[in-house]
Amino acid sequence: MSIAARHVEMRVMRALHEAGHELTLAQGRLMAGIDGEGTRLTDLAARAQITKQSAGFLVDQVERLGYVERVPDPTDARARLVRLAPRGREAQREARHVERQVRHEWEQHLGQERMAALQDALTSLREITDPWA
């Protein structure tokens, strides 16, 4: 599974670089954990399995590059959310496009039935492996 996951990750990163996005893999992994309305830094750190300090460092980097912005948390005036800025949403669209391409290629290789079984199995595994599912 890790080989397949790394393959997708590297395809996404290559496409992002070709589209002019200068993100590192660590920055991309962190940004992948941002929810639609924004995510607290502590949650991003936990999702990326890094320290809050490391997450803060990465957020500072991608904020300077224009990929994210920090906004007030509407549920807690003391907290801030990290959310994708327009440039970050553009990079996310590119990443999702590549993911769809890979999914299509895998379906061509495996066939529809085996691909559906793979997706079903991986979705089921999220129940016991993904604390944010």
N, CA, C and O atoms as a printed pandas DataFrame, in Angstrom:
     atom_number atom_name residue_name chain_id  residue_number  x_coord  y_coord  z_coord
0              1         N          MET        A               1    0.813   -1.194    0.000
1              2        CA          MET        A               1    0.000    0.000    0.000
2              3         C          MET        A               1    0.855    1.256    0.000
3              4         O          MET        A               1    0.501    2.253   -0.629
4              5         N          SER        A               2    1.978    1.209    0.704
5              6        CA          SER        A               2    2.803    2.422    0.770
6              7         C          SER        A               2    3.415    2.760   -0.584
7              8         O          SER        A               2    3.583    3.937   -0.902
8              9         N          ILE        A               3    3.748    1.761   -1.381
9             10        CA          ILE        A               3    4.309    2.032   -2.711
10            11         C          ILE        A               3    3.272    2.740   -3.577
11            12         O          ILE        A               3    3.586    3.718   -4.256
12            13         N          ALA        A               4    2.034    2.243   -3.550
13            14        CA          ALA        A               4    0.968    2.868   -4.334
14            15         C          ALA        A               4    0.691    4.281   -3.834
15            16         O          ALA        A               4    0.501    5.195   -4.636
16            17         N          ALA        A               5    0.667    4.465   -2.522
17            18        CA          ALA        A               5    0.411    5.788   -1.951
18            19         C          ALA        A               5    1.526    6.762   -2.332
19            20         O          ALA        A               5    1.257    7.908   -2.695
20            21         N          ARG        A               6    2.768    6.309   -2.249
21            22        CA          ARG        A               6    3.895    7.178   -2.636
22            23         C          ARG        A               6    3.836    7.537   -4.118
23            24         O          ARG        A               6    4.161    8.659   -4.508
24            25         N          HIS        A               7    3.415    6.570   -4.943
25            26        CA          HIS        A               7    3.292    6.825   -6.380
26            27         C          HIS        A               7    2.308    7.979   -6.628
27            28         O          HIS        A               7    2.603    8.900   -7.390
28            29         N          VAL        A               8    1.153    7.920   -5.987
29            30        CA          VAL        A               8    0.153    8.978   -6.162
30            31         C          VAL        A               8    0.710   10.306   -5.658
31            32         O          VAL        A               8    0.589   11.334   -6.325
32            33         N          GLU        A               9    1.313   10.276   -4.494
33            34        CA          GLU        A               9    1.878   11.489   -3.903
34            35         C          GLU        A               9    2.911   12.122   -4.834
35            36         O          GLU        A               9    2.900   13.336   -5.034
36            37         N          MET        A              10    3.791   11.320   -5.395
37            38        CA          MET        A              10    4.825   11.854   -6.277
38            39         C          MET        A              10    4.241   12.371   -7.593
39            40         O          MET        A              10    4.711   13.373   -8.133
40            41         N          ARG        A              11    3.217   11.687   -8.108
41            42        CA          ARG        A              11    2.546   12.183   -9.320
42            43         C          ARG        A              11    1.908   13.541   -9.050
43            44         O          ARG        A              11    1.996   14.449   -9.877
44            45         N          VAL        A              12    1.275   13.675   -7.912
45            46        CA          VAL        A              12    0.641   14.948   -7.553
46            47         C          VAL        A              12    1.702   16.030   -7.421
47            48         O          VAL        A              12    1.538   17.124   -7.961
48            49         N          MET        A              13    2.779   15.742   -6.718
49            50        CA          MET        A              13    3.818   16.753   -6.521
50            51         C          MET        A              13    4.466   17.153   -7.845
51            52         O          MET        A              13    4.733   18.333   -8.070
52            53         N          ARG        A              14    4.718   16.190   -8.715
53            54        CA          ARG        A              14    5.295   16.510  -10.032
54            55         C          ARG        A              14    4.366   17.428  -10.816
55            56         O          ARG        A              14    4.813   18.405  -11.417
56            57         N          ALA        A              15    3.069   17.115  -10.809
57            58        CA          ALA        A              15    2.099   17.945  -11.531
58            59         C          ALA        A              15    2.023   19.352  -10.935
59            60         O          ALA        A              15    1.927   20.338  -11.665
60            61         N          LEU        A              16    2.067   19.435   -9.622
61            62        CA          LEU        A              16    2.041   20.752   -8.985
62            63         C          LEU        A              16    3.261   21.570   -9.378
63            64         O          LEU        A              16    3.144   22.758   -9.678
64            65         N          HIS        A              17    4.428   20.940   -9.378
65            66        CA          HIS        A              17    5.647   21.659   -9.779
66            67         C          HIS        A              17    5.560   22.088  -11.239
67            68         O          HIS        A              17    5.944   23.206  -11.583
68            69         N          GLU        A              18    5.054   21.202  -12.102
69            70        CA          GLU        A              18    4.918   21.556  -13.518
70            71         C          GLU        A              18    3.935   22.705  -13.728
71            72         O          GLU        A              18    4.056   23.467  -14.688
72            73         N          ALA        A              19    2.953   22.824  -12.819
73            74        CA          ALA        A              19    1.967   23.909  -12.906
74            75         C          ALA        A              19    2.462   25.191  -12.220
75            76         O          ALA        A              19    1.737   26.183  -12.146
76            77         N          GLY        A              20    3.703   25.158  -11.721
77            78        CA          GLY        A              20    4.283   26.359  -11.136
78            79         C          GLY        A              20    4.130   26.500   -9.636
79            80         O          GLY        A              20    4.437   27.554   -9.080
80            81         N          HIS        A              21    3.663   25.461   -8.976
81            82        CA          HIS        A              21    3.538   25.507   -7.513
82            83         C          HIS        A              21    4.823   24.992   -6.891
83            84         O          HIS        A              21    5.271   23.888   -7.200
84            85         N          GLU        A              22    5.419   25.796   -6.010
85            86        CA          GLU        A              22    6.717   25.453   -5.431
86            87         C          GLU        A              22    6.588   24.831   -4.049
87            88         O          GLU        A              22    7.323   25.196   -3.132
88            89         N          LEU        A              23    5.678   23.913   -3.898
89            90        CA          LEU        A              23    5.448   23.259   -2.611
90            91         C          LEU        A              23    6.392   22.085   -2.400
91            92         O          LEU        A              23    6.763   21.389   -3.345
92            93         N          THR        A              24    6.771   21.878   -1.149
93            94        CA          THR        A              24    7.522   20.677   -0.797
94            95         C          THR        A              24    6.524   19.582   -0.432
95            96         O          THR        A              24    5.340   19.847   -0.226
96            97         N          LEU        A              25    7.014   18.364   -0.357
97            98        CA          LEU        A              25    6.158   17.253    0.028
98            99         C          LEU        A              25    5.588   17.472    1.433
99           100         O          LEU        A              25    4.407   17.215    1.663
100          101         N          ALA        A              26    6.400   17.936    2.359
101          102        CA          ALA        A              26    5.927   18.186    3.730
102          103         C          ALA        A              26    4.825   19.247    3.743
103          104         O          ALA        A              26    3.833   19.112    4.458
104          105         N          GLN        A              27    5.006   20.292    2.955
105          106        CA          GLN        A              27    3.987   21.336    2.887
106          107         C          GLN        A              27    2.701   20.791    2.271
107          108         O          GLN        A              27    1.603   21.091    2.741
108          109         N          GLY        A              28    2.842   19.997    1.228
109          110        CA          GLY        A              28    1.674   19.402    0.578
110          111         C          GLY        A              28    0.917   18.476    1.508
111          112         O          GLY        A              28   -0.313   18.498    1.545
112          113         N          ARG        A              29    1.643   17.663    2.257
113          114        CA          ARG        A              29    0.995   16.761    3.217
114          115         C          ARG        A              29    0.229   17.547    4.270
115          116         O          ARG        A              29   -0.887   17.178    4.634
116          117         N          LEU        A              30    0.824   18.628    4.758
117          118        CA          LEU        A              30    0.145   19.451    5.747
118          119         C          LEU        A              30   -1.106   20.078    5.144
119          120         O          LEU        A              30   -2.165   20.061    5.770
120          121         N          MET        A              31   -1.002   20.627    3.949
121          122        CA          MET        A              31   -2.144   21.275    3.314
122          123         C          MET        A              31   -3.269   20.283    3.024
123          124         O          MET        A              31   -4.441   20.661    3.012
124          125         N          ALA        A              32   -2.924   19.033    2.795
125          126        CA          ALA        A              32   -3.950   18.016    2.530
126          127         C          ALA        A              32   -4.853   17.811    3.740
127          128         O          ALA        A              32   -5.955   17.281    3.602
128          129         N          GLY        A              33   -4.411   18.217    4.907
129          130        CA          GLY        A              33   -5.209   18.050    6.116
130          131         C          GLY        A              33   -6.127   19.215    6.435
131          132         O          GLY        A              33   -6.793   19.215    7.470
132          133         N          ILE        A              34   -6.168   20.205    5.560
133          134        CA          ILE        A              34   -6.995   21.384    5.818
134          135         C          ILE        A              34   -8.420   21.122    5.341
135          136         O          ILE        A              34   -8.649   20.774    4.182
136          137         N          ASP        A              35   -9.376   21.296    6.259
137          138        CA          ASP        A              35  -10.788   21.134    5.928
138          139         C          ASP        A              35  -11.285   22.325    5.113
139          140         O          ASP        A              35  -10.614   23.354    5.028
140          141         N          GLY        A              36  -12.453   22.175    4.523
141          142        CA          GLY        A              36  -13.025   23.219    3.678
142          143         C          GLY        A              36  -13.169   24.571    4.341
143          144         O          GLY        A              36  -12.889   25.593    3.716
144          145         N          GLU        A              37  -13.596   24.602    5.581
145          146        CA          GLU        A              37  -13.795   25.864    6.291
146          147         C          GLU        A              37  -12.579   26.286    7.104
147          148         O          GLU        A              37  -12.574   27.349    7.724
148          149         N          GLY        A              38  -11.545   25.440    7.095
149          150        CA          GLY        A              38  -10.335   25.747    7.849
150          151         C          GLY        A              38  -10.135   24.759    8.976
151          152         O          GLY        A              38  -11.065   24.067    9.389
152          153         N          THR        A              39   -8.915   24.704    9.466
153          154        CA          THR        A              39   -8.533   23.732   10.488
154          155         C          THR        A              39   -7.587   24.395   11.473
155          156         O          THR        A              39   -6.730   25.189   11.087
156          157         N          ARG        A              40   -7.748   24.068   12.736
157          158        CA          ARG        A              40   -6.831   24.590   13.751
158          159         C          ARG        A              40   -5.450   23.961   13.580
159          160         O          ARG        A              40   -5.322   22.823   13.128
160          161         N          LEU        A              41   -4.436   24.713   13.946
161          162        CA          LEU        A              41   -3.056   24.271   13.814
162          163         C          LEU        A              41   -2.807   22.968   14.577
163          164         O          LEU        A              41   -2.110   22.082   14.084
164          165         N          THR        A              42   -3.367   22.856   15.757
165          166        CA          THR        A              42   -3.156   21.631   16.547
166          167         C          THR        A              42   -3.727   20.411   15.820
167          168         O          THR        A              42   -3.142   19.329   15.875
168          169         N          ASP        A              43   -4.860   20.578   15.145
169          170        CA          ASP        A              43   -5.443   19.469   14.389
170          171         C          ASP        A              43   -4.593   19.131   13.162
171          172         O          ASP        A              43   -4.419   17.960   12.823
172          173         N          LEU        A              44   -4.066   20.161   12.501
173          174        CA          LEU        A              44   -3.181   19.913   11.355
174          175         C          LEU        A              44   -1.944   19.133   11.787
175          176         O          LEU        A              44   -1.517   18.200   11.106
176          177         N          ALA        A              45   -1.384   19.517   12.906
177          178        CA          ALA        A              45   -0.197   18.828   13.419
178          179         C          ALA        A              45   -0.521   17.365   13.698
179          180         O          ALA        A              45    0.242   16.475   13.325
180          181         N          ALA        A              46   -1.642   17.119   14.349
181          182        CA          ALA        A              46   -2.028   15.744   14.661
182          183         C          ALA        A              46   -2.264   14.937   13.390
183          184         O          ALA        A              46   -1.833   13.787   13.301
184          185         N          ARG        A              47   -2.935   15.517   12.417
185          186        CA          ARG        A              47   -3.215   14.806   11.163
186          187         C          ARG        A              47   -1.930   14.474   10.405
187          188         O          ARG        A              47   -1.817   13.413    9.793
188          189         N          ALA        A              48   -0.971   15.389   10.453
189          190        CA          ALA        A              48    0.296   15.164    9.753
190          191         C          ALA        A              48    1.279   14.368   10.609
191          192         O          ALA        A              48    2.355   13.993   10.143
192          193         N          GLN        A              49    0.906   14.117   11.847
193          194        CA          GLN        A              49    1.742   13.392   12.801
194          195         C          GLN        A              49    3.091   14.076   12.998
195          196         O          GLN        A              49    4.151   13.454   12.951
196          197         N          ILE        A              50    2.999   15.400   13.222
197          198        CA          ILE        A              50    4.184   16.202   13.500
198          199         C          ILE        A              50    3.886   17.081   14.715
199          200         O          ILE        A              50    2.739   17.182   15.149
200          201         N          THR        A              51    4.917   17.710   15.253
201          202        CA          THR        A              51    4.711   18.579   16.404
202          203         C          THR        A              51    3.967   19.846   15.984
203          204         O          THR        A              51    3.954   20.221   14.812
204          205         N          LYS        A              52    3.356   20.486   16.960
205          206        CA          LYS        A              52    2.674   21.747   16.693
206          207         C          LYS        A              52    3.679   22.792   16.177
207          208         O          LYS        A              52    3.348   23.608   15.318
208          209         N          GLN        A              53    4.899   22.756   16.709
209          210        CA          GLN        A              53    5.923   23.702   16.261
210          211         C          GLN        A              53    6.271   23.469   14.789
211          212         O          GLN        A              53    6.405   24.425   14.025
212          213         N          SER        A              54    6.418   22.209   14.393
213          214        CA          SER        A              54    6.718   21.897   12.984
214          215         C          SER        A              54    5.568   22.322   12.087
215          216         O          SER        A              54    5.783   22.879   11.011
216          217         N          ALA        A              55    4.346   22.058   12.532
217          218        CA          ALA        A              55    3.178   22.462   11.746
218          219         C          ALA        A              55    3.139   23.979   11.609
219          220         O          ALA        A              55    2.844   24.500   10.534
220          221         N          GLY        A              56    3.435   24.684   12.691
221          222        CA          GLY        A              56    3.455   26.142   12.642
222          223         C          GLY        A              56    4.500   26.661   11.666
223          224         O          GLY        A              56    4.257   27.623   10.937
224          225         N          PHE        A              57    5.659   26.024   11.657
225          226        CA          PHE        A              57    6.725   26.398   10.727
226          227         C          PHE        A              57    6.263   26.203    9.278
227          228         O          PHE        A              57    6.467   27.077    8.435
228          229         N          LEU        A              58    5.635   25.045    8.991
229          230        CA          LEU        A              58    5.162   24.769    7.637
230          231         C          LEU        A              58    4.035   25.716    7.231
231          232         O          LEU        A              58    3.991   26.179    6.091
232          233         N          VAL        A              59    3.125   26.002    8.161
233          234        CA          VAL        A              59    2.039   26.938    7.858
234          235         C          VAL        A              59    2.610   28.323    7.566
235          236         O          VAL        A              59    2.159   28.998    6.641
236          237         N          ASP        A              60    3.603   28.750    8.355
237          238        CA          ASP        A              60    4.250   30.044    8.075
238          239         C          ASP        A              60    4.798   30.067    6.647
239          240         O          ASP        A              60    4.641   31.063    5.939
240          241         N          GLN        A              61    5.437   28.984    6.223
241          242        CA          GLN        A              61    6.008   28.908    4.875
242          243         C          GLN        A              61    4.931   29.024    3.804
243          244         O          GLN        A              61    5.037   29.848    2.896
244          245         N          VAL        A              62    3.889   28.193    3.914
245          246        CA          VAL        A              62    2.867   28.203    2.857
246          247         C          VAL        A              62    2.004   29.456    2.912
247          248         O          VAL        A              62    1.403   29.842    1.909
248          249         N          GLU        A              63    1.941   30.090    4.076
249          250        CA          GLU        A              63    1.235   31.371    4.159
250          251         C          GLU        A              63    2.021   32.443    3.402
251          252         O          GLU        A              63    1.439   33.241    2.668
252          253         N          ARG        A              64    3.341   32.461    3.582
253          254        CA          ARG        A              64    4.190   33.424    2.850
254          255         C          ARG        A              64    4.098   33.206    1.339
255          256         O          ARG        A              64    4.193   34.157    0.562
256          257         N          LEU        A              65    3.914   31.959    0.931
257          258        CA          LEU        A              65    3.800   31.637   -0.496
258          259         C          LEU        A              65    2.398   31.896   -1.043
259          260         O          LEU        A              65    2.174   31.794   -2.249
260          261         N          GLY        A              66    1.463   32.226   -0.171
261          262        CA          GLY        A              66    0.109   32.566   -0.612
262          263         C          GLY        A              66   -0.846   31.397   -0.755
263          264         O          GLY        A              66   -1.888   31.526   -1.398
264          265         N          TYR        A              67   -0.508   30.251   -0.164
265          266        CA          TYR        A              67   -1.360   29.069   -0.298
266          267         C          TYR        A              67   -2.415   28.963    0.802
267          268         O          TYR        A              67   -3.469   28.365    0.588
268          269         N          VAL        A              68   -2.148   29.527    1.956
269          270        CA          VAL        A              68   -3.097   29.471    3.061
270          271         C          VAL        A              68   -3.221   30.854    3.695
271          272         O          VAL        A              68   -2.407   31.749    3.472
272          273         N          GLU        A              69   -4.264   30.983    4.486
273          274        CA          GLU        A              69   -4.453   32.198    5.275
274          275         C          GLU        A              69   -4.952   31.787    6.647
275          276         O          GLU        A              69   -5.573   30.737    6.811
276          277         N          ARG        A              70   -4.674   32.620    7.619
277          278        CA          ARG        A              70   -5.156   32.379    8.984
278          279         C          ARG        A              70   -6.321   33.324    9.228
279          280         O          ARG        A              70   -6.239   34.529    8.993
280          281         N          VAL        A              71   -7.406   32.735    9.707
281          282        CA          VAL        A              71   -8.626   33.510    9.925
282          283         C          VAL        A              71   -9.153   33.202   11.327
283          284         O          VAL        A              71   -8.840   32.152   11.889
284          285         N          PRO        A              72   -9.950   34.110   11.893
285          286        CA          PRO        A              72  -10.531   33.840   13.211
286          287         C          PRO        A              72  -11.435   32.602   13.166
287          288         O          PRO        A              72  -12.134   32.368   12.180
288          289         N          ASP        A              73  -11.410   31.832   14.222
289          290        CA          ASP        A              73  -12.288   30.675   14.357
290          291         C          ASP        A              73  -13.648   31.184   14.818
291          292         O          ASP        A              73  -13.743   31.769   15.897
292          293         N          PRO        A              74  -14.711   30.977   14.027
293          294        CA          PRO        A              74  -16.022   31.507   14.426
294          295         C          PRO        A              74  -16.583   30.855   15.693
295          296         O          PRO        A              74  -17.515   31.384   16.299
296          297         N          THR        A              75  -16.024   29.715   16.096
297          298        CA          THR        A              75  -16.530   29.042   17.298
298          299         C          THR        A              75  -15.733   29.383   18.552
299          300         O          THR        A              75  -16.138   29.033   19.660
300          301         N          ASP        A              76  -14.591   30.071   18.380
301          302        CA          ASP        A              76  -13.741   30.406   19.526
302          303         C          ASP        A              76  -12.921   31.646   19.159
303          304         O          ASP        A              76  -11.985   31.571   18.363
304          305         N          ALA        A              77  -13.282   32.775   19.745
305          306        CA          ALA        A              77  -12.633   34.045   19.400
306          307         C          ALA        A              77  -11.141   34.045   19.683
307          308         O          ALA        A              77  -10.408   34.853   19.113
308          309         N          ARG        A              78  -10.673   33.149   20.559
309          310        CA          ARG        A              78   -9.242   33.103   20.884
310          311         C          ARG        A              78   -8.438   32.318   19.859
311          312         O          ARG        A              78   -7.221   32.480   19.770
312          313         N          ALA        A              79   -9.107   31.468   19.082
313          314        CA          ALA        A              79   -8.410   30.558   18.165
314          315         C          ALA        A              79   -8.426   31.084   16.731
315          316         O          ALA        A              79   -9.233   31.937   16.362
316          317         N          ARG        A              80   -7.505   30.541   15.942
317          318        CA          ARG        A              80   -7.434   30.878   14.514
318          319         C          ARG        A              80   -7.499   29.588   13.724
319          320         O          ARG        A              80   -7.079   28.527   14.187
320          321         N          LEU        A              81   -8.031   29.705   12.529
321          322        CA          LEU        A              81   -8.091   28.577   11.607
322          323         C          LEU        A              81   -7.119   28.817   10.463
323          324         O          LEU        A              81   -6.884   29.956   10.057
324          325         N          VAL        A              82   -6.568   27.746    9.959
325          326        CA          VAL        A              82   -5.756   27.806    8.743
326          327         C          VAL        A              82   -6.663   27.308    7.627
327          328         O          VAL        A              82   -7.203   26.205    7.706
328          329         N          ARG        A              83   -6.830   28.119    6.588
329          330        CA          ARG        A              83   -7.659   27.671    5.466
330          331         C          ARG        A              83   -6.947   27.981    4.152
331          332         O          ARG        A              83   -6.070   28.843    4.082
332          333         N          LEU        A              84   -7.346   27.262    3.131
333          334        CA          LEU        A              84   -6.735   27.452    1.831
334          335         C          LEU        A              84   -7.101   28.822    1.276
335          336         O          LEU        A              84   -8.264   29.227    1.298
336          337         N          ALA        A              85   -6.101   29.519    0.783
337          338        CA          ALA        A              85   -6.299   30.771    0.064
338          339         C          ALA        A              85   -6.578   30.405   -1.402
339          340         O          ALA        A              85   -6.452   29.238   -1.773
340          341         N          PRO        A              86   -6.949   31.368   -2.229
341          342        CA          PRO        A              86   -7.220   31.042   -3.639
342          343         C          PRO        A              86   -6.096   30.245   -4.309
343          344         O          PRO        A              86   -6.370   29.310   -5.061
344          345         N          ARG        A              87   -4.857   30.598   -4.050
345          346        CA          ARG        A              87   -3.743   29.853   -4.649
346          347         C          ARG        A              87   -3.704   28.414   -4.130
347          348         O          ARG        A              87   -3.375   27.497   -4.881
348          349         N          GLY        A              88   -4.033   28.212   -2.867
349          350        CA          GLY        A              88   -4.090   26.877   -2.291
350          351         C          GLY        A              88   -5.220   26.054   -2.895
351          352         O          GLY        A              88   -5.061   24.859   -3.142
352          353         N          ARG        A              89   -6.369   26.700   -3.134
353          354        CA          ARG        A              89   -7.488   25.983   -3.767
354          355         C          ARG        A              89   -7.136   25.598   -5.201
355          356         O          ARG        A              89   -7.549   24.546   -5.688
356          357         N          GLU        A              90   -6.370   26.455   -5.872
357          358        CA          GLU        A              90   -5.905   26.138   -7.225
358          359         C          GLU        A              90   -5.002   24.897   -7.201
359          360         O          GLU        A              90   -5.144   23.999   -8.030
360          361         N          ALA        A              91   -4.084   24.861   -6.252
361          362        CA          ALA        A              91   -3.203   23.696   -6.118
362          363         C          ALA        A              91   -4.009   22.458   -5.756
363          364         O          ALA        A              91   -3.716   21.366   -6.242
364          365         N          GLN        A              92   -5.013   22.613   -4.915
365          366        CA          GLN        A              92   -5.859   21.481   -4.531
366          367         C          GLN        A              92   -6.613   20.941   -5.749
367          368         O          GLN        A              92   -6.724   19.727   -5.923
368          369         N          ARG        A              93   -7.134   21.844   -6.594
369          370        CA          ARG        A              93   -7.829   21.393   -7.821
370          371         C          ARG        A              93   -6.891   20.593   -8.712
371          372         O          ARG        A              93   -7.284   19.567   -9.266
372          373         N          GLU        A              94   -5.663   21.052   -8.853
373          374        CA          GLU        A              94   -4.676   20.340   -9.663
374          375         C          GLU        A              94   -4.391   18.965   -9.053
375          376         O          GLU        A              94   -4.321   17.968   -9.772
376          377         N          ALA        A              95   -4.229   18.912   -7.745
377          378        CA          ALA        A              95   -3.972   17.638   -7.071
378          379         C          ALA        A              95   -5.139   16.675   -7.271
379          380         O          ALA        A              95   -4.927   15.497   -7.559
380          381         N          ARG        A              96   -6.365   17.167   -7.122
381          382        CA          ARG        A              96   -7.547   16.306   -7.309
382          383         C          ARG        A              96   -7.640   15.795   -8.744
383          384         O          ARG        A              96   -8.061   14.662   -8.974
384          385         N          HIS        A              97   -7.247   16.627   -9.707
385          386        CA          HIS        A              97   -7.243   16.210  -11.110
386          387         C          HIS        A              97   -6.288   15.031  -11.312
387          388         O          HIS        A              97   -6.636   14.047  -11.965
388          389         N          VAL        A              98   -5.100   15.138  -10.753
389          390        CA          VAL        A              98   -4.118   14.057  -10.874
390          391         C          VAL        A              98   -4.634   12.803  -10.172
391          392         O          VAL        A              98   -4.481   11.695  -10.687
392          393         N          GLU        A              99   -5.236   12.970   -9.016
393          394        CA          GLU        A              99   -5.795   11.809   -8.303
394          395         C          GLU        A              99   -6.851   11.109   -9.149
395          396         O          GLU        A              99   -6.903    9.879   -9.179
396          397         N          ARG        A             100   -7.691   11.876   -9.837
397          398        CA          ARG        A             100   -8.699   11.261  -10.725
398          399         C          ARG        A             100   -8.034   10.540  -11.891
399          400         O          ARG        A             100   -8.487    9.470  -12.296
400          401         N          GLN        A             101   -6.967   11.117  -12.431
401          402        CA          GLN        A             101   -6.226   10.457  -13.508
402          403         C          GLN        A             101   -5.665    9.117  -13.046
403          404         O          GLN        A             101   -5.790    8.109  -13.743
404          405         N          VAL        A             102   -5.055    9.112  -11.880
405          406        CA          VAL        A             102   -4.471    7.888  -11.341
406          407         C          VAL        A             102   -5.565    6.851  -11.105
407          408         O          VAL        A             102   -5.401    5.680  -11.444
408          409         N          ARG        A             103   -6.674    7.282  -10.526
409          410        CA          ARG        A             103   -7.788    6.361  -10.281
410          411         C          ARG        A             103   -8.262    5.738  -11.604
411          412         O          ARG        A             103   -8.545    4.542  -11.660
412          413         N          HIS        A             104   -8.345    6.544  -12.656
413          414        CA          HIS        A             104   -8.750    6.033  -13.975
414          415         C          HIS        A             104   -7.721    5.019  -14.502
415          416         O          HIS        A             104   -8.087    3.962  -15.015
416          417         N          GLU        A             105   -6.440    5.354  -14.370
417          418        CA          GLU        A             105   -5.389    4.434  -14.827
418          419         C          GLU        A             105   -5.452    3.113  -14.070
419          420         O          GLU        A             105   -5.314    2.041  -14.659
420          421         N          TRP        A             106   -5.661    3.200  -12.771
421          422        CA          TRP        A             106   -5.732    1.976  -11.970
422          423         C          TRP        A             106   -6.950    1.148  -12.362
423          424         O          TRP        A             106   -6.885   -0.080  -12.413
424          425         N          GLU        A             107   -8.051    1.822  -12.637
425          426        CA          GLU        A             107   -9.252    1.093  -13.056
426          427         C          GLU        A             107   -9.023    0.426  -14.411
427          428         O          GLU        A             107   -9.497   -0.686  -14.639
428          429         N          GLN        A             108   -8.310    1.085  -15.299
429          430        CA          GLN        A             108   -7.984    0.479  -16.587
430          431         C          GLN        A             108   -7.136   -0.771  -16.385
431          432         O          GLN        A             108   -7.308   -1.764  -17.092
432          433         N          HIS        A             109   -6.235   -0.722  -15.436
433          434        CA          HIS        A             109   -5.343   -1.845  -15.166
434          435         C          HIS        A             109   -6.061   -2.976  -14.427
435          436         O          HIS        A             109   -5.913   -4.146  -14.781
436          437         N          LEU        A             110   -6.829   -2.629  -13.412
437          438        CA          LEU        A             110   -7.474   -3.630  -12.561
438          439         C          LEU        A             110   -8.822   -4.111  -13.096
439          440         O          LEU        A             110   -9.242   -5.235  -12.822
440          441         N          GLY        A             111   -9.484   -3.263  -13.849
441          442        CA          GLY        A             111  -10.860   -3.536  -14.248
442          443         C          GLY        A             111  -11.810   -2.917  -13.234
443          444         O          GLY        A             111  -11.437   -2.669  -12.088
444          445         N          GLN        A             112  -13.039   -2.672  -13.667
445          446        CA          GLN        A             112  -14.009   -1.980  -12.807
446          447         C          GLN        A             112  -14.311   -2.754  -11.531
447          448         O          GLN        A             112  -14.392   -2.163  -10.454
448          449         N          GLU        A             113  -14.476   -4.059  -11.639
449          450        CA          GLU        A             113  -14.859   -4.850  -10.469
450          451         C          GLU        A             113  -13.759   -4.855   -9.404
451          452         O          GLU        A             113  -14.029   -4.650   -8.221
452          453         N          ARG        A             114  -12.527   -5.090   -9.833
453          454        CA          ARG        A             114  -11.429   -5.112   -8.857
454          455         C          ARG        A             114  -11.167   -3.728   -8.287
455          456         O          ARG        A             114  -10.831   -3.601   -7.109
456          457         N          MET        A             115  -11.315   -2.681   -9.109
457          458        CA          MET        A             115  -11.122   -1.323   -8.615
458          459         C          MET        A             115  -12.190   -0.988   -7.580
459          460         O          MET        A             115  -11.891   -0.388   -6.548
460          461         N          ALA        A             116  -13.426   -1.371   -7.853
461          462        CA          ALA        A             116  -14.502   -1.127   -6.884
462          463         C          ALA        A             116  -14.221   -1.874   -5.584
463          464         O          ALA        A             116  -14.462   -1.342   -4.500
464          465         N          ALA        A             117  -13.716   -3.098   -5.684
465          466        CA          ALA        A             117  -13.385   -3.873   -4.488
466          467         C          ALA        A             117  -12.243   -3.213   -3.718
467          468         O          ALA        A             117  -12.265   -3.173   -2.488
468          469         N          LEU        A             118  -11.247   -2.697   -4.436
469          470        CA          LEU        A             118  -10.133   -2.006   -3.787
470          471         C          LEU        A             118  -10.632   -0.768   -3.048
471          472         O          LEU        A             118  -10.290   -0.560   -1.884
472          473         N          GLN        A             119  -11.437    0.051   -3.715
473          474        CA          GLN        A             119  -11.973    1.251   -3.087
474          475         C          GLN        A             119  -12.811    0.898   -1.859
475          476         O          GLN        A             119  -12.720    1.564   -0.828
476          477         N          ASP        A             120  -13.623   -0.144   -1.972
477          478        CA          ASP        A             120  -14.454   -0.573   -0.851
478          479         C          ASP        A             120  -13.586   -1.023    0.326
479          480         O          ASP        A             120  -13.848   -0.667    1.475
480          481         N          ALA        A             121  -12.556   -1.805    0.026
481          482        CA          ALA        A             121  -11.674   -2.303    1.087
482          483         C          ALA        A             121  -10.939   -1.143    1.762
483          484         O          ALA        A             121  -10.842   -1.108    2.988
484          485         N          LEU        A             122  -10.425   -0.202    0.984
485          486        CA          LEU        A             122   -9.703    0.924    1.566
486          487         C          LEU        A             122  -10.628    1.831    2.379
487          488         O          LEU        A             122  -10.234    2.355    3.421
488          489         N          THR        A             123  -11.846    2.010    1.902
489          490        CA          THR        A             123  -12.825    2.795    2.652
490          491         C          THR        A             123  -13.133    2.108    3.978
491          492         O          THR        A             123  -13.223    2.771    5.011
492          493         N          SER        A             124  -13.292    0.807    3.959
493          494        CA          SER        A             124  -13.547    0.057    5.190
494          495         C          SER        A             124  -12.375    0.167    6.157
495          496         O          SER        A             124  -12.576    0.282    7.366
496          497         N          LEU        A             125  -11.158    0.131    5.636
497          498        CA          LEU        A             125   -9.984    0.245    6.503
498          499         C          LEU        A             125   -9.896    1.606    7.187
499          500         O          LEU        A             125   -9.321    1.716    8.269
500          501         N          ARG        A             126  -10.453    2.632    6.575
501          502        CA          ARG        A             126  -10.444    3.955    7.216
502          503         C          ARG        A             126  -11.136    3.909    8.563
503          504         O          ARG        A             126  -10.778    4.654    9.475
504          505         N          GLU        A             127  -12.130    3.036    8.693
505          506        CA          GLU        A             127  -12.871    2.922    9.954
506          507         C          GLU        A             127  -11.956    2.569   11.123
507          508         O          GLU        A             127  -12.242    2.944   12.260
508          509         N          ILE        A             128  -10.881    1.868   10.869
509          510        CA          ILE        A             128   -9.999    1.461   11.960
510          511         C          ILE        A             128   -8.629    2.129   11.899
511          512         O          ILE        A             128   -7.809    1.930   12.795
512          513         N          THR        A             129   -8.366    2.923   10.852
513          514        CA          THR        A             129   -7.037    3.533   10.730
514          515         C          THR        A             129   -7.057    5.056   10.716
515          516         O          THR        A             129   -6.025    5.671   10.986
516          517         N          ASP        A             130   -8.184    5.688   10.413
517          518        CA          ASP        A             130   -8.229    7.144   10.260
518          519         C          ASP        A             130   -9.042    7.770   11.388
519          520         O          ASP        A             130  -10.271    7.708   11.372
520          521         N          PRO        A             131   -8.373    8.368   12.361
521          522        CA          PRO        A             131   -9.103    8.942   13.485
522          523         C          PRO        A             131   -9.943   10.164   13.107
523          524         O          PRO        A             131  -10.775   10.599   13.903
524          525         N          TRP        A             132   -9.743   10.730   11.901
525          526        CA          TRP        A             132  -10.503   11.908   11.474
526          527         C          TRP        A             132  -11.584   11.567   10.463
527          528         O          TRP        A             132  -12.244   12.467    9.944
528          529         N          ALA        A             133  -11.779   10.286   10.172
529          530        CA          ALA        A             133  -12.797    9.892    9.174
530          531         C          ALA        A             133  -14.184   10.212    9.686
531          532         O          ALA        A             133  -15.171    9.957    8.996
